[in-house]
Amino acid sequence: MIQIKKIHELLKEETILPNVKDESRQIKVKQWKVWPGNIRFCCKGSCSTGPDIHMLLFTFFLFNIPMLVFICLIAWNLIPFWSYYVFVISILFWFFVNLFLFLTAFVNPGIVKRSPLPEVIQKKEYENKTLIYPESTKNIKIQDENFRLFYCSSCNIYRPPRTSHCRQCDQCVEKFDHHCPWVGSDVGLRNYRYFILFVFLITLAEYFVIVFSIILLILETRKKFSNYDGINAFNQALKHFPQTLIIAFIGIISGWQTTHLSIYHMSLISQNLTTHEYLKSTYAGRENPFSSGCCGNWKQVFCSKSFKPNFSFSSFVTYNELESYHTEISKAKSKCPIKRTKEIIKIYKEVMNKKTNLELFKDKIEMQKNSKDGLILNDFNNQNDNENNDNINNNLNLDLDNNDNNNDNNDNLDLDLDDNDNQFQNQNLNENENENLNRNENENEITYENQQIN
């Protein structure tokens, strides 16, 4: 037996979602203001109901008018005979039938959140967009049971097991049973219990009204027996309480229909089937994997904890979700109410204008940043060029200085060579002088010797 909890948990996983790139940025617009489904909201998205609100009002008055007549004109007159028991019980029936009627109508039946459109690919540099839809089916395994999930092109999800798309409300609903025209809303995972209690209680209330309307007529007839005989006593009682026969007749007609409906749903609960599955013979020829026995199935409906909705209509939408909703209402077969359609178009234009202005502002800032970076880069290049020029000039000056130094060095070399030549000449002169002196000395010696000889 597969637990409903396992199916409900699929909605929090990525197994039912196609390959979608969603923007995490949220818009300060609530889901209920732009929801493209054909449902109506009240209490700022806390309550939702189907499109057939007039049928809900019709059912409300169809029950309340006869019931209030019974309480005021029949149950009140039974107080002398039955004390306040009938009066109090009839008020309790009236209260709880209305309670479960409105709970069935206004509680979220298990609406599955729509996914944004699948990934959009832009061709080249144009604005032409091609939607790439995923495969139509997807196979998964839950507790050794294989299931085939079908892709819903309206909600852009793979529908979990027992989930179906309601054409009247244009939304996917968990454990979808049927769209009830008398309540004007879908019956699904989260409000099926209230629907069954409403059907059972209204059936019991109708039989209660029939029985005690006839009892009042009988008691009044017996009271008239003291003054009238037989049929005359009955006629007098009927004249005194004509509403008893009218209320009993209405109760018989409506009670026959609700009795049949009660027996039918008792059979479905025992097998753990939904109306949708029964009509389509989903489990024909094989065992229902969700059944846990007759007692277990009844316990699952009336004693299990109520499931929380998989998302809140009071949450904010993202850019991609808003774009997806806008695409949905643009379709020819869109069932979104006209007032909300206009609101979606208006919000979409405002948001897209803001987004465009924001992108333009970002582009402008980026351009300014790039231009500033360009100016800084130009200044840096000019500075580098100036530095290079200065370096070149300095190098040229250094080369000139080096040349001057080389020339000076050459001059010094020339001077050194001249000095060396002078020194060499001086040496030669000194040598000549020495030779001359030697010659003179020799001559002097010779002359001296000659003198002595003489």
C-alpha positions in Angstrom: 0.0 0.0 0.0 1.4 3.4 -1.1 0.9 6.2 1.4 -0.6 9.5 0.2 2.2 11.2 2.1 4.8 9.8 -0.4 2.8 11.2 -3.3 2.4 14.6 -1.5 6.1 14.8 -1.0 6.7 14.6 -4.7 5.4 18.1 -5.0 8.4 19.4 -3.0 10.9 17.5 -5.2 12.2 18.3 -8.6 10.9 15.0 -10.1 7.6 16.6 -11.3 9.3 19.7 -12.7 10.8 20.0 -16.2 14.2 21.5 -16.8 13.5 25.1 -15.8 15.8 28.0 -15.0 13.8 30.2 -12.7 14.9 33.6 -11.5 15.0 33.7 -7.7 14.2 37.4 -7.6 10.7 37.9 -6.4 8.2 40.7 -7.2 6.1 42.2 -4.5 2.9 40.9 -6.0 0.9 38.1 -4.4 0.2 34.8 -6.2 -3.6 35.2 -5.8 -3.5 38.6 -7.7 -2.0 37.1 -10.9 -3.1 33.4 -10.7 -4.2 32.4 -14.2 -6.6 29.6 -13.1 -10.4 30.0 -13.2 -10.9 30.4 -9.5 -11.9 33.2 -7.2 -10.2 34.4 -4.0 -11.2 36.1 -0.8 -9.5 37.1 2.4 -6.4 38.1 0.5 -5.8 34.7 -1.0 -6.5 32.7 2.2 -9.6 31.2 0.8 -10.4 30.2 -2.8 -13.4 28.7 -4.6 -14.4 27.7 -8.1 -15.9 29.7 -10.8 -19.5 28.6 -10.1 -20.2 30.8 -7.1 -23.8 31.1 -8.2 -24.3 27.4 -7.8 -22.8 27.6 -4.3 -25.4 30.2 -3.4 -28.2 28.2 -5.0 -27.2 25.1 -2.9 -27.0 27.3 0.2 -30.6 28.7 -0.3 -31.9 25.3 -1.4 -31.0 23.8 2.0 -31.4 26.8 4.3 -34.9 27.9 3.3 -36.6 24.6 4.0 -34.4 24.0 7.1 -35.1 27.4 8.6 -38.9 26.8 8.0 -38.6 23.5 9.7 -36.7 25.0 12.7 -39.1 28.0 13.2 -42.5 26.4 12.3 -42.1 22.7 13.0 -39.3 22.1 15.6 -40.5 25.0 17.7 -44.1 23.5 17.8 -42.7 20.1 18.8 -41.3 21.6 22.1 -44.6 20.8 24.0 -44.3 17.2 22.9 -40.5 16.6 22.7 -39.2 19.4 24.9 -36.1 21.2 23.3 -34.4 18.1 21.9 -35.7 18.3 18.4 -35.2 22.1 18.2 -31.6 21.9 19.4 -30.7 18.9 17.1 -32.2 20.7 14.1 -30.1 23.8 14.9 -27.0 21.6 15.1 -27.8 20.0 11.7 -28.3 23.5 10.2 -25.0 24.7 11.6 -22.8 21.8 10.6 -24.2 21.3 7.2 -23.5 25.0 6.4 -20.1 24.7 8.0 -19.0 21.7 5.8 -20.6 23.2 2.7 -18.4 26.3 3.0 -15.3 24.4 4.0 -15.7 22.2 0.9 -16.2 25.3 -1.2 -13.5 27.6 0.2 -10.7 25.2 1.4 -7.9 24.7 -1.1 -8.6 21.2 -2.6 -4.9 20.5 -3.2 -4.0 22.8 -6.0 -0.6 22.1 -7.5 1.6 25.1 -8.1 2.3 25.9 -11.7 5.9 25.9 -12.9 7.4 28.6 -15.1 7.6 28.0 -18.8 10.3 25.5 -19.9 13.7 26.9 -20.8 13.5 29.5 -23.6 16.3 29.6 -26.2 17.0 32.7 -28.2 18.1 32.2 -31.8 21.2 34.2 -32.7 20.6 37.9 -31.8 16.9 38.1 -32.5 14.0 38.2 -30.1 12.4 35.1 -31.7 11.9 32.6 -28.9 11.2 28.8 -29.3 9.6 26.9 -26.4 11.3 23.6 -25.8 8.7 21.4 -24.1 9.9 18.2 -22.3 8.7 14.7 -23.0 5.0 14.0 -22.6 5.5 11.2 -20.1 8.0 10.3 -17.3 8.4 7.0 -15.4 9.1 6.9 -11.7 9.2 4.3 -9.0 7.5 4.7 -5.6 7.7 1.8 -3.0 8.4 -0.8 -5.7 5.5 0.4 -7.8 6.1 1.9 -11.3 4.1 5.0 -12.2 3.9 6.9 -15.4 3.6 10.7 -15.0 1.9 12.7 -17.7 3.1 16.2 -18.6 0.5 19.0 -18.2 1.2 21.8 -20.7 -1.1 24.2 -18.8 0.6 23.9 -15.4 4.1 23.0 -16.9 4.6 20.0 -14.5 4.6 16.2 -14.5 1.3 15.4 -12.7 2.0 13.1 -9.7 -0.1 9.9 -9.3 -3.8 10.5 -8.7 -3.4 14.2 -9.7 -5.6 15.5 -12.6 -6.2 18.8 -14.4 -9.7 20.3 -13.9 -10.9 21.9 -17.1 -13.5 24.0 -15.3 -11.1 25.5 -12.8 -8.0 25.2 -15.1 -5.7 23.8 -12.5 -4.1 20.5 -11.4 -5.5 19.1 -8.1 -3.9 16.4 -5.9 -6.1 13.2 -5.6 -8.6 14.9 -7.8 -12.1 13.4 -7.2 -14.4 15.6 -9.3 -15.6 19.1 -9.9 -18.8 19.4 -7.9 -21.4 21.7 -9.6 -23.5 22.0 -6.4 -20.5 23.3 -4.4 -19.0 25.1 -7.4 -15.5 23.9 -6.7 -13.1 21.0 -7.1 -13.1 18.2 -4.6 -9.6 16.8 -3.9 -7.1 15.7 -1.3 -7.6 18.5 1.2 -11.4 19.0 1.1 -12.7 15.5 0.3 -13.3 14.9 4.0 -15.4 18.0 4.3 -17.4 17.1 1.2 -18.2 13.6 2.5 -19.3 15.0 5.9 -21.5 17.6 4.1 -23.2 14.8 2.0 -23.7 12.5 5.0 -25.0 15.3 7.3 -27.4 16.8 4.7 -28.7 13.3 4.1 -29.3 12.7 7.8 -30.8 16.2 8.1 -33.3 15.5 5.3 -34.5 12.3 6.9 -34.7 14.1 10.3 -36.9 16.8 8.7 -39.1 14.2 7.0 -39.6 12.1 10.1 -40.4 15.0 12.5 -42.6 16.8 10.0 -44.7 13.7 9.8 -44.6 13.3 13.6 -45.9 16.8 14.2 -48.7 16.2 11.7 -49.6 12.9 13.4 -49.5 14.5 16.9 -51.6 17.4 15.7 -54.1 15.0 14.1 -54.5 13.0 17.4 -55.0 16.3 19.2 -57.9 17.2 16.8 -59.5 13.8 17.3 -61.3 15.1 20.4 -63.3 17.5 18.2 -63.2 15.8 14.7 -63.6 12.4 13.4 -61.1 10.5 11.2 -60.3 12.4 8.0 -61.7 15.6 9.3 -59.1 15.6 12.1 -56.3 15.1 9.6 -57.6 17.9 7.4 -57.8 20.3 10.3 -54.2 19.4 11.4 -53.1 19.9 7.8 -54.8 23.3 7.7 -53.1 24.2 10.9 -49.6 23.0 9.8 -49.5 22.9 6.0 -45.8 23.4 6.0 -45.3 19.9 7.4 -46.4 18.3 4.2 -44.4 20.7 1.9 -41.2 20.3 3.9 -41.6 16.5 4.0 -42.1 16.4 0.2 -39.0 18.5 -0.4 -37.0 16.3 2.0 -38.1 13.1 0.2 -37.1 14.4 -3.3 -33.7 15.7 -2.2 -33.1 12.9 0.3 -33.4 10.3 -2.4 -30.6 12.0 -4.4 -28.3 12.5 -1.5 -28.8 9.0 -0.3 -27.7 7.6 -3.6 -24.7 9.9 -3.6 -23.8 8.9 0.0 -23.9 5.1 -0.8 -21.8 5.7 -4.0 -19.1 7.6 -2.0 -19.2 5.0 0.8 -18.3 2.4 -1.9 -15.5 4.5 -3.2 -14.0 5.1 0.3 -14.1 1.4 1.0 -12.0 0.7 -2.2 -9.8 3.9 -1.8 -10.9 5.1 -5.2 -11.7 8.6 -6.5 -14.6 9.4 -8.8 -12.1 10.2 -11.6 -10.4 6.8 -11.2 -13.7 4.9 -11.0 -15.0 6.5 -14.2 -11.8 5.9 -16.1 -11.3 2.3 -14.6 -7.8 3.2 -13.8 -7.1 0.0 -11.8 -9.2 -2.4 -13.9 -7.6 -5.8 -14.0 -5.1 -5.1 -11.2 -4.9 -4.3 -7.6 -5.2 -0.8 -6.3 -1.8 0.1 -4.9 -3.2 2.8 -2.6 -5.8 0.6 -0.9 -5.1 -0.5 2.7 -8.2 -2.5 3.4 -11.8 -1.3 4.1 -11.1 -0.1 7.7 -7.7 1.4 6.8 -9.3 3.3 3.9 -12.0 4.8 6.1 -9.4 5.6 8.7 -7.3 7.3 6.1 -10.2 9.6 5.1 -11.5 10.6 8.5 -8.7 10.0 11.0 -5.5 11.1 9.2 -3.9 14.5 9.6 -4.9 17.1 7.0 -2.2 17.8 4.5 -0.8 21.3 4.2 -1.1 23.0 0.8 2.1 22.6 -1.3 2.3 26.4 -1.7 0.5 29.6 -0.4 -1.4 32.0 -2.6 -0.1 34.7 -0.3 3.5 34.2 -1.4 5.2 36.4 -3.9 5.7 35.6 -7.6 9.0 35.6 -9.5 9.8 37.2 -12.8 9.6 33.9 -14.7 6.3 32.9 -13.1 4.7 36.3 -14.0 5.9 35.9 -17.6 4.5 32.3 -17.6 1.1 33.5 -16.3 1.0 36.3 -18.8 1.7 33.7 -21.6 -1.1 31.5 -20.2 -3.8 34.2 -20.3 -2.7 35.2 -23.8 -3.9 31.8 -25.1 -7.3 31.7 -26.9 -8.7 29.1 -24.5 -7.7 30.8 -21.3 -10.4 30.6 -18.6 -9.0 33.2 -16.3 -11.6 35.8 -15.1 -11.6 39.0 -17.2 -11.0 41.2 -14.2 -7.9 39.3 -13.1 -6.7 39.0 -16.8 -6.7 42.8 -17.0 -4.9 43.0 -13.7 -2.2 40.5 -14.8 -1.6 42.4 -18.0 -1.4 45.7 -16.1 1.0 44.3 -13.5 3.1 42.5 -16.2 3.6 45.8 -18.1 4.5 47.7 -15.0 7.0 45.1 -13.8 8.5 44.7 -17.3 8.9 48.5 -17.6 10.6 48.6 -14.2 12.8 45.7 -15.2 13.7 47.4 -18.5 14.4 50.7 -16.8 16.5 48.8 -14.3 18.5 47.0 -17.0 18.9 50.3 -18.9 20.1 51.9 -15.6 22.6 49.1 -15.1 23.8 49.3 -18.7 24.3 53.1 -18.2 26.3 52.5 -15.1 28.4 49.9 -16.8 29.0 52.2 -19.8 30.0 55.0 -17.4 32.2 52.6 -15.6 33.8 51.4 -18.8 34.2 55.0 -20.0 35.9 55.9 -16.7 38.1 52.8 -17.0 38.9 53.9 -20.6 39.8 57.4 -19.5 42.0 56.1 -16.7 43.6 53.7 -19.2 44.3 56.5 -21.7 45.8 58.7 -18.9 47.9 55.7 -17.9 49.1 55.2 -21.5 49.9 58.9 -21.9 51.8 58.8 -18.6 53.7 55.8 -19.8 54.4 57.5 -23.2 55.7 60.6 -21.4 57.8 58.5 -19.1 59.2 56.6 -22.1 59.9 59.9 -23.9 61.7 61.2 -20.8 63.7 58.0 -20.6 64.6 58.3 -24.3 65.7 61.9 -23.8 67.6 61.0 -20.7 69.3 58.1 -22.6 70.1 60.5 -25.4 71.6 63.0 -22.9 73.6 60.3 -21.4 74.9 59.2 -24.8 75.9 62.8 -25.5 77.6 63.0 -22.1 79.3 59.8 -22.8 80.5 61.1 -26.2 81.8 64.3 -24.5 83.5 62.2 -22.0 85.0 60.1 -24.7 86.2 63.2 -26.5 87.7 64.5 -23.3 89.4 61.2 -22.8 90.8 61.4 -26.3 92.1 64.9 -25.6 93.7 63.7 -22.5 95.3 60.9 -24.4 96.6 63.4 -27.0 98.0 65.5 -24.2 99.6 62.5 -22.6 101.1 61.6 -25.9 102.4 65.2 -26.3 103.9 65.1 -22.8 105.5 61.8 -23.6 107.0 63.3 -26.8 108.3 66.3 -24.9 109.8 64.1 -22.3 111.4 62.1 -25.0 112.8 65.2 -26.7 114.0 66.5 -23.3 115.7 63.2 -22.7 117.4 63.4 -26.1 118.5 67.0 -25.4 119.9 66.0 -22.1 121.8 63.1 -23.7 123.2 65.5 -26.4 124.2 67.9 -23.7 125.9 65.2 -21.7 127.7 64.0 -24.8 128.8 67.6 -25.5 129.9 67.9 -21.9 131.9 64.7 -22.2 133.5 65.9 -25.4 134.4 69.2 -23.7 135.8 67.4 -20.8 137.8 65.2 -23.1 139.0 68.1 -25.0 140.0 69.9 -21.8 141.9 66.9 -20.6 143.7 66.6 -23.9 144.6 70.3 -23.8 145.8 70.0 -20.2 148.0 67.0 -21.1 149.4 68.8 -24.0 150.2 71.8 -21.8 152.0 69.6 -19.4 153.9 68.0 -22.1 154.9 71.3 -23.3 
